[in-house]
Amino acid sequence: MIVRYVRLARAWPHNITVSLFVIVVAAHAYFWNAHGWNQTARFASILSFVEPGPGQFTFRIENVVRKGVRGLKTGDWTLYDGHYYSNKAPGLHLLGIPAYFPLFHLERLVGLKPFSATLTNVNKAVINVWCTVFWTALATSLLCRFLLARGVSATGSVFASAAYALGSLVFPFGTSLWGHATGAAFLLIASCMLFWPRRVRAPMLCGFMAGYAVMIEYSAALPLVCIALAAVATLDRRVLARLAIGASIPLAALLIYQKACFNGFLTTSVAATNPIFLNTGKLGGVLGLPSVYVFGMNLFSPYRGLLLFCPVLALALPGILVAWRDGRGTLVAACAGAIIVVHLLAASFNGWPAGWATGPRYLIVSIPFWCLMLPDIGRLRRMWRLVCLATATLSTINMTAIAAVEVMITDGDHNPLYGTVYRCLLSGRYPLRQQAHNAGRDLFGLPPLWDLLPLALLLAAWIAWIARQIEKRDARVRT
């Protein structure tokens, strides 16, 4: 009996986590959304470094600021010494370069034209699969294994993992090169490795992932401080030293990048950003005191309310109380602290609506910590389990609708999800931009609404398979 249970415990998580990885890749890669200023600023840095020209092996993006070549144009720039750079942290560029370099040269080798607008759009999608989709899928799989290792039921582990990848803003904002979803994935991977039961998994790699999250999204530094404080409070000096060494590698690379591009180790890419984003009297032109009004809007409003867009995350609030009662105080403190500091930062930002965005995208780096605090629905009563499943279903439908219709609703629309997105979805008038695509329409030629059917069937089949695997596992353990 014991031997059989051990064998099942080893094999079963592997099967489930692999299926999670596959379903997340399939769902996120099913959509490819149009590029705005944010994504173009990131993608242009990759093109500039790889492609022949005056900016090769640099991160200068003059072509997409002044000329708008190949359908690419951005106002998300920083100007230094007469040259334009992306005003984003460089981590996503550096991830994309190793993917685009062989892709670009292979295309030229076989006679394709990577400089054409058509192939440029294809390359954007391919690079996003590596830069965003892959890391989200990896983080989701690791989250499931982490929760299982901490004693969460199989149902609860899969539920929290699916809520992260499919029921949160990680899903629609993972369908193009935003950076938020990738930063969240690196934070989640680092957090799981740090809080793994009994010992930290691969401390140097854990530290590297945490540090690289800051290279991707500067705002990840605040939740990183919270989990670092938890580490200092609980770990011995040798483990802390290895974590610090791992984190120092990407952070040192960030400082070198800033020195090379902006002539100052501590000069960030937003220091000389486009002045239309700056306000006088603000710290760095962008930060003031946290606003209670903005804090509430970012949680509860139909405009940017995280808990209205992703109601499944509201379950983390009772989940925090349960986790605290169960003696997981360090994890609770780290996650609650990370959530609070990210929300306070967003409430301090002059551009808190985040421009054209369907949802509070600046809060995406907090989503891993919401999901780590979700309750174990496998141990809830039937009624509460149904409530949890209902909120998760609504969240997943919301996120799929955003991915299908438009991730960049104008900031003048004060009800982007339950107004514009659902109105366009139900009337079949989507996507709102010609550059956006989904596999149902492009591969199978299906009309609106029907083009979402292949994804719906795939998710339904996966859910049925998961449920069957859990049922079989429980039956074998009982015998």
C-alpha positions in Angstrom: 0.0 0.0 0.0 2.7 2.5 1.0 4.9 1.6 -2.0 1.9 2.0 -4.4 1.1 5.4 -2.9 4.7 6.6 -3.3 4.8 5.5 -6.9 1.5 7.3 -7.6 2.7 10.4 -5.8 5.8 10.5 -8.0 4.2 9.8 -11.4 0.9 11.5 -11.1 2.1 15.1 -10.6 4.4 14.7 -13.6 1.4 13.8 -15.9 -0.7 16.6 -14.6 1.9 19.3 -14.7 2.9 18.3 -18.3 -0.8 18.6 -19.3 -1.0 22.0 -17.6 2.0 23.1 -19.5 0.5 21.9 -22.8 -2.9 23.4 -22.2 -1.5 26.8 -21.2 0.7 26.9 -24.3 -2.3 26.0 -26.5 -4.7 28.5 -24.9 -2.2 31.4 -24.9 -0.8 30.8 -28.3 -4.4 30.4 -29.7 -4.6 34.2 -29.8 -2.2 36.8 -31.2 -3.1 40.3 -30.3 -2.1 43.6 -32.0 0.9 45.6 -31.0 0.6 49.1 -29.5 3.3 51.4 -28.3 4.3 49.2 -25.3 4.9 46.0 -27.2 6.5 47.8 -30.2 9.1 49.4 -28.0 10.1 46.0 -26.7 10.0 44.3 -30.0 11.9 47.1 -31.8 14.8 46.6 -29.3 15.1 43.0 -30.4 15.0 43.9 -34.1 17.6 46.6 -33.7 20.1 44.3 -31.9 19.8 41.4 -34.4 19.2 43.0 -37.8 21.9 44.5 -40.0 22.0 48.3 -39.9 23.4 51.3 -38.1 21.8 50.1 -34.8 22.9 46.5 -34.9 24.2 45.2 -31.6 22.6 48.2 -29.9 19.1 48.7 -28.5 18.4 51.9 -30.4 14.9 52.2 -31.8 15.0 55.3 -34.0 13.3 53.6 -36.9 10.1 53.0 -35.1 10.1 56.4 -33.4 10.8 58.6 -36.4 9.8 56.6 -39.4 7.3 54.0 -38.3 8.7 51.3 -40.6 7.1 47.8 -41.2 3.9 48.9 -39.5 5.8 49.5 -36.2 5.6 52.8 -34.4 5.9 53.8 -30.7 5.9 56.7 -28.4 7.2 54.6 -25.5 10.8 55.9 -25.8 13.6 57.3 -23.8 16.0 59.8 -25.5 19.6 59.9 -24.5 22.6 61.5 -26.3 20.5 61.9 -29.5 19.4 58.2 -29.6 16.0 56.7 -28.8 15.7 53.6 -26.7 12.7 51.7 -25.2 11.5 53.1 -21.9 11.0 49.6 -20.6 13.2 47.4 -18.5 15.5 45.3 -20.8 14.7 41.8 -19.6 12.2 40.9 -22.3 14.5 42.3 -25.0 17.3 40.1 -23.7 15.1 37.0 -23.7 13.9 37.7 -27.2 17.3 38.2 -28.9 18.4 34.6 -28.6 15.1 33.5 -30.2 15.1 36.1 -33.0 18.7 35.8 -34.0 18.5 32.2 -35.4 15.0 32.8 -36.7 16.1 35.9 -38.7 19.1 34.2 -40.2 17.2 31.0 -41.0 14.5 33.0 -42.8 17.1 34.8 -44.9 18.9 31.5 -45.6 15.7 29.9 -47.1 14.9 33.0 -49.2 12.2 34.6 -47.0 12.0 38.4 -46.3 12.1 39.0 -42.6 12.0 42.8 -43.3 8.5 42.5 -44.8 5.5 43.7 -42.7 3.9 40.3 -43.1 6.8 38.2 -41.9 7.5 40.8 -39.2 4.0 40.1 -37.7 4.6 36.4 -37.9 8.0 36.8 -36.1 6.3 38.9 -33.4 4.0 35.9 -32.6 6.8 33.4 -32.7 9.0 35.5 -30.3 6.1 35.9 -28.0 5.6 32.2 -27.6 9.1 32.0 -26.2 9.3 35.3 -24.3 5.8 35.0 -22.7 3.8 31.9 -23.3 6.6 29.4 -22.5 7.4 31.0 -19.2 3.8 31.3 -18.1 3.3 27.7 -18.9 6.4 26.7 -17.0 5.4 28.8 -14.0 1.9 27.3 -14.0 3.3 23.8 -14.0 5.7 24.6 -11.1 2.9 26.2 -9.1 0.9 23.0 -9.3 3.9 20.9 -8.2 4.6 23.4 -5.4 1.0 23.2 -4.0 1.0 19.4 -4.2 4.3 19.4 -2.3 2.8 21.6 0.4 0.0 19.2 1.0 -2.7 20.9 -1.1 -5.2 18.5 -2.6 -4.9 17.5 -6.2 -8.1 19.4 -7.0 -7.0 22.5 -5.2 -3.5 22.5 -6.8 -5.0 22.3 -10.4 -7.6 24.8 -9.5 -5.1 27.5 -8.3 -2.8 26.8 -11.3 -5.5 27.1 -13.8 -6.9 30.2 -12.1 -3.4 31.8 -12.6 -3.0 30.9 -16.2 -6.5 31.0 -17.6 -8.6 33.0 -15.1 -6.4 36.0 -14.6 -5.1 38.9 -16.6 -2.0 36.8 -17.2 -4.0 35.1 -20.0 -5.0 38.1 -22.3 -1.8 40.0 -21.6 0.3 37.0 -22.4 -1.0 37.1 -26.0 1.5 39.8 -27.1 4.8 41.2 -25.9 3.7 43.3 -22.9 6.2 41.9 -20.4 3.8 41.9 -17.4 3.0 38.2 -17.8 6.6 37.2 -18.1 7.6 39.3 -15.1 4.8 37.6 -13.1 6.0 34.1 -14.3 9.6 34.7 -13.1 8.3 36.0 -9.7 6.1 33.0 -9.3 8.8 30.5 -10.2 11.2 32.2 -7.7 8.5 32.2 -5.0 7.7 28.5 -5.4 11.4 27.6 -5.3 11.9 29.8 -2.2 9.0 28.5 -0.2 9.3 24.8 -1.2 8.7 22.6 1.8 11.7 21.7 3.9 14.3 23.4 1.8 14.8 26.0 -0.9 15.0 24.5 -4.4 18.2 25.4 -6.3 18.9 28.6 -4.3 21.2 30.3 -6.9 18.6 29.6 -9.7 15.8 30.8 -7.4 17.7 34.1 -6.8 18.4 34.4 -10.5 14.7 34.1 -11.4 13.8 36.7 -8.8 16.5 39.1 -10.0 15.5 38.6 -13.6 11.9 39.5 -12.8 13.1 43.0 -12.0 15.0 43.1 -15.3 11.7 42.4 -17.0 9.5 44.7 -14.9 10.9 47.3 -12.6 7.8 47.1 -10.4 8.7 43.5 -9.6 11.4 45.0 -7.2 8.7 45.7 -4.5 7.3 42.2 -4.2 10.8 40.9 -4.4 11.6 42.9 -1.3 8.7 41.2 0.5 9.8 37.7 -0.4 13.5 38.6 0.4 12.5 39.7 3.9 10.7 36.4 4.4 13.8 34.6 3.3 16.0 36.6 5.7 13.7 35.8 8.6 13.7 32.0 8.0 16.8 30.8 6.1 20.4 30.3 7.2 23.3 32.4 6.0 24.6 29.9 3.5 21.3 29.6 1.6 20.9 33.4 1.8 24.3 33.8 0.3 23.5 31.5 -2.6 20.2 33.3 -3.2 22.0 36.7 -3.2 24.7 35.5 -5.7 21.9 34.2 -8.0 20.0 37.5 -7.8 23.1 39.6 -8.3 23.7 38.2 -11.8 20.7 39.7 -13.6 20.7 42.8 -11.4 24.4 43.4 -12.4 23.4 42.9 -16.0 20.6 45.5 -15.5 23.1 48.0 -14.2 25.5 47.4 -17.1 22.7 47.9 -19.6 21.7 51.2 -17.9 25.3 52.3 -18.0 25.8 51.4 -21.6 22.6 53.0 -22.8 22.1 55.9 -20.4 25.6 56.5 -19.0 24.6 55.8 -15.4 24.4 52.5 -13.5 21.4 53.8 -11.6 19.8 55.7 -14.5 16.7 53.7 -15.4 15.1 53.6 -18.8 12.3 55.8 -17.6 14.6 58.6 -16.5 14.4 60.5 -19.8 11.2 59.1 -21.1 8.8 60.8 -23.5 7.7 64.0 -21.6 4.0 63.3 -22.4 4.1 60.7 -19.6 5.6 63.1 -17.0 4.1 65.4 -14.4 5.9 68.2 -12.6 6.0 67.7 -8.8 6.0 63.9 -9.0 8.9 61.7 -8.0 10.7 60.9 -11.3 7.8 62.7 -13.0 5.5 59.8 -12.3 5.1 58.9 -8.6 3.1 60.7 -5.9 1.4 59.7 -2.7 -0.9 56.6 -2.9 -4.5 57.6 -3.7 -7.2 55.8 -1.8 -9.5 56.5 -4.7 -7.2 54.9 -7.2 -6.6 52.0 -4.9 -10.3 51.3 -4.8 -10.7 51.8 -8.6 -8.0 49.2 -9.2 -9.8 46.7 -7.1 -13.5 47.2 -7.5 -14.4 49.5 -10.5 -15.7 48.3 -13.9 -13.0 50.5 -15.3 -9.9 48.9 -13.8 -11.2 46.7 -11.0 -9.0 43.5 -10.7 -11.6 41.7 -8.6 -14.4 42.4 -11.2 -12.2 41.3 -14.1 -10.9 38.3 -12.3 -13.4 37.4 -9.5 -11.6 34.1 -8.8 -8.9 36.2 -7.1 -11.3 37.4 -4.5 -11.1 33.9 -3.0 -7.6 34.7 -1.9 -9.0 36.9 0.8 -10.5 34.1 2.9 -7.6 31.9 1.7 -5.2 34.2 3.5 -7.1 33.7 6.8 -7.1 29.9 6.4 -3.4 29.8 5.5 -2.6 32.0 8.6 -4.7 29.7 10.8 -2.9 26.7 9.4 0.5 28.0 10.5 1.8 29.3 7.1 2.6 32.7 8.5 5.8 33.3 6.5 4.2 32.6 3.2 1.1 34.6 4.1 3.1 37.6 5.2 5.2 37.5 2.0 2.2 37.2 -0.3 0.0 39.7 1.5 2.9 42.1 1.6 3.7 41.7 -2.1 0.0 42.3 -3.0 -0.2 45.4 -0.9 3.0 47.0 -2.1 2.2 46.5 -5.8 -1.3 48.0 -5.3 0.2 50.9 -3.4 2.7 51.5 -6.2 -0.1 51.5 -8.8 -2.2 53.9 -6.7 0.9 56.2 -6.6 1.4 56.3 -10.3 0.3 59.2 -12.4 -0.6 56.9 -15.3 -2.5 54.4 -13.2 -5.1 53.6 -15.9 -2.2 52.2 -17.9 -3.2 53.8 -21.2 -5.1 51.6 -23.7 -5.6 48.5 -21.7 -8.5 46.2 -20.9 -7.8 45.8 -17.2 -5.4 47.0 -14.5 -2.3 45.7 -16.2 0.1 47.2 -13.7 -1.3 44.8 -11.1 -0.3 41.7 -13.0 2.9 41.2 -11.1 0.8 40.8 -8.0 -1.3 38.0 -9.4 1.1 35.1 -8.5 0.7 36.1 -4.9 -3.1 36.2 -5.1 -3.0 32.7 -6.6 -0.6 31.3 -4.0 -3.3 32.3 -1.4 -6.3 30.7 -3.1 -8.1 28.2 -0.8 -7.8 24.4 -1.3 -11.2 23.8 -2.9 -10.6 20.0 -2.6 -11.2 20.3 1.1 -14.2 22.6 1.0 -17.9 21.7 1.4 -19.8 21.1 -1.8 -21.6 24.5 -1.8 -18.4 26.5 -1.4 -16.6 24.4 -4.0 -19.4 25.2 -6.5 -19.0 28.9 -5.6 -15.2 28.7 -6.3 -15.8 26.9 -9.6 -18.4 29.5 -10.6 -16.0 32.4 -10.0 -13.2 30.6 -11.8 -15.5 29.9 -14.8 -16.6 33.5 -15.0 -13.0 34.7 -14.7 -11.9 32.3 -17.5 -14.7 33.5 -19.8 -13.8 37.1 -19.1 -10.2 36.6 -19.9 -11.0 34.6 -23.1 -13.4 37.4 -24.2 -10.6 40.0 -23.7 -8.1 37.9 -25.6 -10.6 37.4 -28.5 -11.9 41.0 -28.7 -9.2 43.4 -27.7 -6.5 43.7 -25.0 -6.1 47.5 -25.7 -9.5 49.1 -25.2 -9.1 52.9 -25.1 -8.6 54.5 -21.7 -11.6 56.7 -22.3 -13.9 53.6 -22.1 -15.0 53.3 -18.5 -16.6 49.8 -18.8 -14.2 48.0 -21.2 -15.0 44.4 -20.2 -18.7 44.2 -19.3 -19.5 46.9 -21.8 -17.4 47.0 -25.0 -15.8 43.6 -24.9 -18.9 41.6 -24.3 -21.0 43.7 -26.6 -18.5 43.1 -29.5 -18.1 39.4 -28.6 -21.8 38.6 -28.6 -22.5 40.6 -31.7 -19.6 38.9 -33.5 -17.8 42.2 -34.2 -14.3 41.2 -33.2 -11.4 41.5 -33.1 -11.3 45.2 -33.0 -7.9 45.4 -34.8 -7.1 43.8 -38.1 -3.6 42.9 -36.8 -5.2 40.6 -34.1 -5.6 36.9 -34.9 -6.9 33.7 -33.4 -6.4 30.1 -34.5 -10.1 29.3 -35.0 -10.4 32.0 -37.6 -7.0 31.8 -39.2 -6.4 28.1 -39.3 -10.0 26.7 -39.5 -11.7 29.6 -41.2 -14.5 29.7 -38.6 -16.8 32.8 -38.3 -17.0 34.9 -35.1 -18.1 33.0 -32.0 -17.6 29.7 -33.7 -13.9 30.5 -33.9 -13.7 30.1 -30.1 -15.2 26.6 -30.3 -11.9 24.7 -30.8 -10.4 26.3 -27.7 -13.6 25.6 -25.7 -13.6 22.0 -26.7 -9.9 21.6 -25.9 -10.4 23.1 -22.5 -13.5 21.0 -21.8 -11.6 17.8 -22.9 -8.7 18.8 -20.6 -10.9 19.4 -17.6 -12.7 16.0 -18.1 -9.3 14.3 -18.4 -8.0 16.0 -15.3 -11.1 15.1 -13.3 -10.8 11.5 -14.4 -7.1 11.4 -13.4 -7.9 12.8 -9.9 -10.7 10.3 -9.5 -8.5 7.3 -10.6 -5.7 8.5 -8.3 -8.0 8.8 -5.3 -9.5 5.3 -6.0 -6.0 3.7 -6.2 -4.9 5.4 -3.0 -7.9 4.1 -1.2 -7.2 0.5 -2.3 
